[in-house]
Amino acid sequence: MMMLFLRSGAVSGIEGLKPETKMGFGGFIRIAMPTTGTRTIRRIAQMYYSDNMNIRQITMKTGLCPATVSRCLAKARDSGIVKIHVEQDDTEDMEKSLEDRFGLKECFVTAALDSTEALYRSFARPVGELIVRHTPAGGLLGVSWGDTLSTAAMYLPKDTWKKIDAIPVIGSMGAIESGVYPANIAKAFAEALGGQAYLVNIPAVYENENTARRMREDRAFQPVLEHWRRLDTVILGASSLDSDTSMCKREIFTQNDLQTMKNSGCRAAVNFVMLDSQGSILEHPLKNRIVNLPLENLKKVRTVILAAGGPGKAAPILSVIRSGMAHCLVTDEETAATLLENGQMPCHN
């Protein structure tokens, strides 16, 4: 509010106004400038926060200009007249604790469910949100494999405006009809994200190192490597070496291979990269028989999302976090509680 008085007229009877003298054409002009007191600030805060009035409505009711109303609202917050508190449920507290404890960008914690399939299905929405939020329009998503990602991909919400492409970050394995075939999973992600799916039509695991090396060096494989070099986001699962995990159930490795992994100290496998309990990468002979996203490429990816949960998954998740591979985590509340109870700060390699 501004009042003009020619020459030396006095300002009186107006709460929150302080006279200021300025030179005008006909002499001195007295301008009443707003100096809003606590009572006015409190009343404006009441109208805005309790009565749900917007700034325009408040200006019409009080006669104050919008800038003054905005300053009053800021003063109300700064002085403690208004205190904003956001109610959080237990899972949101867990998410914040996981982010702080392990230095993660973002975490989603879902409810613990009795059915493993229902649990993996519940991962679909947060996985989709993270991918869309952290991947640029027209970007490229790298997709690993496993039951978790296969189920999440089937129930991924359609969010196609960014047109995000998808490519497997590991060679083919298992039967196409199994549902965990990497190309199928990448295709499901691409369809939900409005993009194109690329194929990696070579096996993930070879009988010997020489065959795997020749395949990696083959001219036909170079376009895959080029795509892997420009990944924006990667979604991974984590597996232990328990008999009910995807890696063991699908019989991708022989029992002898699995036993040698355990004997070497392997406690987690992520995209067929073997880790010990501290997150250190194991130099196991199987490593050279596998065709997957090279670690030097994975380390350059801006956002790596780890989706894993359910019985027995806390230990492999912790190994992956300690390795420094993952930036975001989607898990369930029981697994989150175990991580917070037993997990220490990550030991990045």
LUMTOR-412682 format. One record per residue (C-alpha): y, x, z; residue number from 0; residue in three letters. Coordinates in Angstrom, 1 decimal. Layout:
BEGIN
        v        u        w     k     r
        Y        X        Z   NUM   ALA
...
// end
This chain:
BEGIN
        v        u        w     k     r
      0.0      0.0      0.0     0   MET
      3.5      1.3     -0.8     1   MET
      6.8     -0.2      0.2     2   MET
     10.1      0.8     -1.3     3   LEU
     13.4      0.7      0.6     4   PHE
     16.7      1.7     -1.0     5   LEU
     18.9      4.2      0.9     6   ARG
     18.0      4.2      4.6     7   SER
     16.1      1.0      5.2     8   GLY
     13.7      1.3      8.1     9   ALA
      9.9      0.6      7.9    10   VAL
      8.6     -1.5     10.7    11   SER
      5.8     -3.8     11.7    12   GLY
      3.2     -2.5      9.2    13   ILE
      0.1     -1.0     10.8    14   GLU
     -1.1      2.2      9.3    15   GLY
      2.1      3.0      7.4    16   LEU
      4.3      6.0      8.0    17   LYS
      7.7      6.3      6.4    18   PRO
      8.5      9.2      4.1    19   GLU
     11.9     10.0      2.6    20   THR
     12.3     11.0     -1.1    21   LYS
     15.4     11.2     -3.4    22   MET
     15.8      8.4     -5.8    23   GLY
     18.3      7.5     -8.5    24   PHE
     20.5      5.5     -6.2    25   GLY
     20.2      7.6     -3.1    26   GLY
     17.3      8.0     -0.7    27   PHE
     14.1      6.0     -1.0    28   ILE
     11.9      5.3      2.0    29   ARG
      8.2      5.1      1.0    30   ILE
      5.7      3.7      3.4    31   ALA
      2.6      6.0      3.1    32   MET
     -0.8      4.9      4.5    33   PRO
     -2.0      6.8      7.6    34   THR
     -5.0      4.7      8.4    35   THR
     -6.0      4.6     12.1    36   GLY
     -9.4      4.3     13.7    37   THR
     -9.2      0.5     13.9    38   ARG
     -8.5      0.2     10.2    39   THR
    -11.2      2.7      9.3    40   ILE
    -13.7      0.8     11.5    41   ARG
    -12.7     -2.5      9.9    42   ARG
    -13.1     -1.2      6.3    43   ILE
    -16.5      0.3      7.2    44   ALA
    -17.5     -3.1      8.6    45   GLN
    -16.5     -4.8      5.4    46   MET
    -18.3     -2.3      3.2    47   TYR
    -21.5     -1.6      5.1    48   TYR
    -22.1     -4.9      7.1    49   SER
    -20.4     -7.5      4.9    50   ASP
    -21.5     -5.9      1.6    51   ASN
    -18.1     -6.0      0.1    52   MET
    -17.3     -3.6     -2.7    53   ASN
    -14.2     -1.4     -2.8    54   ILE
    -12.4     -3.8     -5.2    55   ARG
    -13.0     -6.7     -2.8    56   GLN
    -11.8     -4.6      0.1    57   ILE
     -8.6     -3.6     -1.7    58   THR
     -7.8     -7.3     -2.5    59   MET
     -8.4     -8.3      1.1    60   LYS
     -6.4     -5.5      2.8    61   THR
     -3.8     -4.6      0.1    62   GLY
     -4.9     -0.9      0.4    63   LEU
     -5.4      1.0     -2.8    64   CYS
     -9.0      2.0     -3.9    65   PRO
     -8.3      5.7     -3.1    66   ALA
     -7.3      4.9      0.5    67   THR
    -10.4      2.7      0.9    68   VAL
    -12.6      5.5     -0.3    69   SER
    -10.9      7.9      2.1    70   ARG
    -11.5      5.5      5.0    71   CYS
    -15.2      5.2      4.2    72   LEU
    -15.5      9.0      4.0    73   ALA
    -13.7      9.3      7.4    74   LYS
    -16.0      6.7      8.8    75   ALA
    -19.0      8.8      7.9    76   ARG
    -17.5     12.1      8.9    77   ASP
    -16.2     10.9     12.3    78   SER
    -19.5      9.2     13.2    79   GLY
    -18.2      5.7     13.1    80   ILE
    -20.9      5.1     10.5    81   VAL
    -24.2      6.8     10.9    82   LYS
    -26.7      6.5      8.0    83   ILE
    -30.3      6.6      8.9    84   HIS
    -33.1      6.3      6.4    85   VAL
    -36.4      4.9      7.8    86   GLU
    -39.4      6.8      6.8    87   GLN
    -43.1      6.0      7.1    88   ASP
    -45.7      8.5      8.2    89   ASP
    -46.6      9.6      4.7    90   THR
    -42.9     10.4      3.9    91   GLU
    -42.8     12.6      7.1    92   ASP
    -45.9     14.3      5.9    93   MET
    -44.4     14.9      2.5    94   GLU
    -41.4     16.6      4.0    95   LYS
    -43.5     18.6      6.3    96   SER
    -45.7     19.9      3.5    97   LEU
    -42.7     20.8      1.4    98   GLU
    -41.2     22.7      4.3    99   ASP
    -44.4     24.4      5.5   100   ARG
    -45.6     25.6      2.1   101   PHE
    -42.3     26.0      0.2   102   GLY
    -43.2     23.3     -2.4   103   LEU
    -40.7     21.6     -4.6   104   LYS
    -42.1     18.1     -4.1   105   GLU
    -45.0     16.3     -2.5   106   CYS
    -46.5     12.9     -2.7   107   PHE
    -49.0     11.7     -0.1   108   VAL
    -51.0      8.5     -0.8   109   THR
    -53.0      6.4      1.6   110   ALA
    -56.5      7.6      2.5   111   ALA
    -59.0      5.3      0.8   112   LEU
    -62.8      4.9      1.2   113   ASP
    -63.5      5.0     -2.5   114   SER
    -63.0      8.3     -4.3   115   THR
    -62.3      6.5     -7.5   116   GLU
    -59.7      4.3     -5.8   117   ALA
    -58.1      7.4     -4.3   118   LEU
    -57.8      9.2     -7.6   119   TYR
    -56.5      6.0     -9.1   120   ARG
    -53.7      6.0     -6.5   121   SER
    -52.7      9.4     -7.7   122   PHE
    -51.7      8.0    -11.1   123   ALA
    -48.2      6.8    -10.2   124   ARG
    -47.0      9.9     -8.4   125   PRO
    -48.5     12.2    -11.0   126   VAL
    -46.7     10.2    -13.7   127   GLY
    -43.4     10.3    -11.8   128   GLU
    -43.6     14.1    -11.3   129   LEU
    -44.5     14.8    -14.9   130   ILE
    -41.6     12.6    -16.2   131   VAL
    -39.1     14.0    -13.7   132   ARG
    -39.9     17.6    -14.3   133   HIS
    -40.6     17.7    -18.1   134   THR
    -37.8     17.6    -20.6   135   PRO
    -37.8     15.0    -23.4   136   ALA
    -40.0     16.2    -26.2   137   GLY
    -41.6     18.7    -23.8   138   GLY
    -45.2     19.9    -23.6   139   LEU
    -47.6     19.2    -20.8   140   LEU
    -50.6     21.3    -20.1   141   GLY
    -53.6     19.4    -18.8   142   VAL
    -56.6     20.7    -16.9   143   SER
    -59.8     18.7    -16.3   144   TRP
    -62.0     17.1    -13.7   145   GLY
    -62.7     13.7    -12.2   146   ASP
    -59.3     13.5    -10.4   147   THR
    -57.2     14.0    -13.6   148   LEU
    -59.6     11.9    -15.7   149   SER
    -59.2      8.9    -13.4   150   THR
    -55.5      9.4    -12.8   151   ALA
    -54.9      9.6    -16.6   152   ALA
    -56.7      6.3    -17.2   153   MET
    -54.3      4.5    -14.8   154   TYR
    -51.1      6.5    -15.6   155   LEU
    -48.1      4.1    -15.9   156   PRO
    -46.7      3.9    -19.4   157   LYS
    -43.4      5.9    -19.5   158   ASP
    -43.0      6.8    -23.2   159   THR
    -39.2      7.4    -23.6   160   TRP
    -39.4     11.1    -23.2   161   LYS
    -42.2     11.5    -25.8   162   LYS
    -44.1     14.3    -23.9   163   ILE
    -46.9     16.0    -25.8   164   ASP
    -50.1     17.1    -24.0   165   ALA
    -52.6     19.9    -24.6   166   ILE
    -55.7     21.0    -22.6   167   PRO
    -55.2     24.3    -20.8   168   VAL
    -58.9     25.1    -21.0   169   ILE
    -61.6     25.0    -23.6   170   GLY
    -64.0     22.1    -24.2   171   SER
    -66.9     21.4    -21.9   172   MET
    -69.4     18.6    -21.1   173   GLY
    -70.1     15.6    -23.3   174   ALA
    -67.3     13.7    -25.0   175   ILE
    -68.6     10.5    -23.5   176   GLU
    -68.4     11.9    -19.9   177   SER
    -64.7     11.1    -19.6   178   GLY
    -63.9     14.5    -18.1   179   VAL
    -63.9     16.1    -21.6   180   TYR
    -60.5     18.0    -21.5   181   PRO
    -59.4     16.6    -24.9   182   ALA
    -60.0     13.1    -23.7   183   ASN
    -57.9     13.6    -20.6   184   ILE
    -55.0     15.2    -22.6   185   ALA
    -55.1     12.3    -25.0   186   LYS
    -54.8      9.8    -22.2   187   ALA
    -51.8     11.6    -20.8   188   PHE
    -50.1     11.9    -24.2   189   ALA
    -50.6      8.2    -24.9   190   GLU
    -49.1      7.2    -21.5   191   ALA
    -46.2      9.6    -22.0   192   LEU
    -45.4      8.6    -25.6   193   GLY
    -46.3     12.0    -27.1   194   GLY
    -48.9     13.7    -29.3   195   GLN
    -52.2     15.1    -28.1   196   ALA
    -53.3     18.6    -29.2   197   TYR
    -56.9     19.6    -29.3   198   LEU
    -58.6     22.8    -28.1   199   VAL
    -61.9     22.7    -29.9   200   ASN
    -63.6     25.7    -28.6   201   ILE
    -65.9     26.0    -25.6   202   PRO
    -64.5     26.9    -22.2   203   ALA
    -67.5     29.0    -21.1   204   VAL
    -69.5     31.5    -23.2   205   TYR
    -72.8     33.2    -22.7   206   GLU
    -71.3     36.7    -22.7   207   ASN
    -67.9     38.5    -22.5   208   GLU
    -67.9     39.8    -26.1   209   ASN
    -68.3     36.3    -27.6   210   THR
    -65.4     35.0    -25.4   211   ALA
    -63.2     37.9    -26.3   212   ARG
    -63.8     37.5    -30.1   213   ARG
    -63.0     33.8    -29.8   214   MET
    -59.7     34.5    -27.9   215   ARG
    -58.8     37.0    -30.6   216   GLU
    -59.8     34.8    -33.5   217   ASP
    -57.0     33.9    -35.9   218   ARG
    -57.8     30.2    -35.6   219   ALA
    -57.2     30.3    -31.9   220   PHE
    -53.7     31.7    -32.1   221   GLN
    -51.9     28.3    -32.5   222   PRO
    -53.4     27.3    -29.2   223   VAL
    -52.0     30.4    -27.5   224   LEU
    -48.6     29.6    -29.1   225   GLU
    -48.6     26.2    -27.5   226   HIS
    -49.7     27.6    -24.2   227   TRP
    -46.8     30.0    -24.2   228   ARG
    -44.3     27.1    -24.5   229   ARG
    -45.6     24.8    -21.8   230   LEU
    -43.0     23.0    -19.7   231   ASP
    -45.3     21.5    -17.1   232   THR
    -48.9     21.8    -16.1   233   VAL
    -51.1     19.4    -14.2   234   ILE
    -54.1     20.9    -12.3   235   LEU
    -57.0     19.8    -10.1   236   GLY
    -58.7     21.9     -7.5   237   ALA
    -62.4     22.2     -6.8   238   SER
    -64.6     23.7     -4.2   239   SER
    -68.1     24.9     -4.9   240   LEU
    -69.7     21.9     -3.2   241   ASP
    -72.5     20.1     -5.0   242   SER
    -70.5     16.9     -5.5   243   ASP
    -67.5     18.5     -7.3   244   THR
    -66.9     18.1    -11.0   245   SER
    -67.6     21.8    -11.7   246   MET
    -71.0     21.6    -10.1   247   CYS
    -72.1     18.0    -11.1   248   LYS
    -71.4     18.7    -14.8   249   ARG
    -73.7     21.8    -14.8   250   GLU
    -71.2     23.9    -16.6   251   ILE
    -72.4     27.0    -14.7   252   PHE
    -75.9     27.9    -13.8   253   THR
    -77.0     27.8    -10.2   254   GLN
    -77.1     31.6    -10.3   255   ASN
    -73.5     31.7    -11.5   256   ASP
    -72.4     29.4     -8.7   257   LEU
    -74.2     31.4     -6.1   258   GLN
    -72.6     34.6     -7.3   259   THR
    -69.2     32.9     -7.0   260   MET
    -69.9     32.0     -3.4   261   LYS
    -71.2     35.4     -2.6   262   ASN
    -68.0     37.0     -4.0   263   SER
    -65.9     34.9     -1.6   264   GLY
    -64.8     32.1     -4.0   265   CYS
    -63.6     29.1     -2.0   266   ARG
    -61.6     27.3     -4.8   267   ALA
    -61.6     27.0     -8.6   268   ALA
    -58.5     25.8    -10.4   269   VAL
    -58.8     25.6    -14.2   270   ASN
    -61.8     28.0    -13.7   271   PHE
    -59.6     30.6    -12.0   272   VAL
    -61.5     31.6     -8.9   273   MET
    -59.7     32.1     -5.6   274   LEU
    -60.7     33.2     -2.1   275   ASP
    -59.5     31.4      1.1   276   SER
    -56.2     33.4      1.1   277   GLN
    -55.4     32.5     -2.5   278   GLY
    -56.2     35.9     -4.0   279   SER
    -57.6     35.8     -7.5   280   ILE
    -61.2     37.1     -7.7   281   LEU
    -62.2     39.5    -10.4   282   GLU
    -65.6     37.9    -10.9   283   HIS
    -67.7     38.8    -14.0   284   PRO
    -67.5     35.1    -15.1   285   LEU
    -63.8     35.5    -15.6   286   LYS
    -64.2     37.3    -18.9   287   ASN
    -66.6     34.6    -20.2   288   ARG
    -64.0     31.8    -19.8   289   ILE
    -61.3     30.6    -22.3   290   VAL
    -58.4     29.1    -20.4   291   ASN
    -54.7     29.3    -20.0   292   LEU
    -53.9     33.0    -19.2   293   PRO
    -52.4     33.5    -15.8   294   LEU
    -49.4     35.3    -17.2   295   GLU
    -48.6     32.1    -19.1   296   ASN
    -49.2     29.9    -16.1   297   LEU
    -46.8     31.9    -14.0   298   LYS
    -44.0     31.3    -16.5   299   LYS
    -44.4     27.5    -16.4   300   VAL
    -41.5     25.9    -14.6   301   ARG
    -43.4     23.2    -12.8   302   THR
    -47.1     23.2    -11.9   303   VAL
    -48.4     20.0    -10.3   304   ILE
    -51.6     20.1     -8.2   305   LEU
    -53.4     16.7     -7.8   306   ALA
    -56.3     16.9     -5.4   307   ALA
    -57.6     15.0     -2.4   308   GLY
    -60.5     13.4     -0.6   309   GLY
    -63.3     14.9      1.4   310   PRO
    -63.6     18.7      1.3   311   GLY
    -60.5     19.3     -0.7   312   LYS
    -58.2     20.7      2.0   313   ALA
    -59.6     24.2      1.8   314   ALA
    -59.3     24.6     -2.0   315   PRO
    -55.9     23.0     -2.0   316   ILE
    -54.8     25.5      0.6   317   LEU
    -56.1     28.4     -1.5   318   SER
    -54.2     27.2     -4.6   319   VAL
    -51.0     26.8     -2.6   320   ILE
    -51.4     30.3     -1.1   321   ARG
    -51.9     31.7     -4.5   322   SER
    -48.4     30.5     -5.5   323   GLY
    -49.7     28.7     -8.6   324   MET
    -48.6     25.2     -7.6   325   ALA
    -45.0     23.9     -7.1   326   HIS
    -45.8     20.2     -6.5   327   CYS
    -48.6     18.5     -4.7   328   LEU
    -50.2     15.0     -4.9   329   VAL
    -52.8     14.4     -2.2   330   THR
    -53.9     11.8      0.4   331   ASP
    -52.8     11.4      4.0   332   GLU
    -56.1     12.7      5.6   333   GLU
    -56.0     15.8      3.5   334   THR
    -52.3     16.3      4.2   335   ALA
    -53.0     16.0      7.9   336   ALA
    -55.7     18.7      7.7   337   THR
    -53.4     21.0      5.7   338   LEU
    -50.6     20.6      8.3   339   LEU
    -53.1     21.1     11.1   340   GLU
    -54.8     24.2      9.7   341   ASN
    -52.6     25.6      7.0   342   GLY
    -50.4     28.6      7.4   343   GLN
    -47.5     29.8      5.3   344   MET
    -48.6     30.7      1.7   345   PRO
    -49.7     34.2      0.9   346   CYS
    -48.5     34.5     -2.7   347   HIS
    -50.0     37.2     -4.9   348   ASN
// end
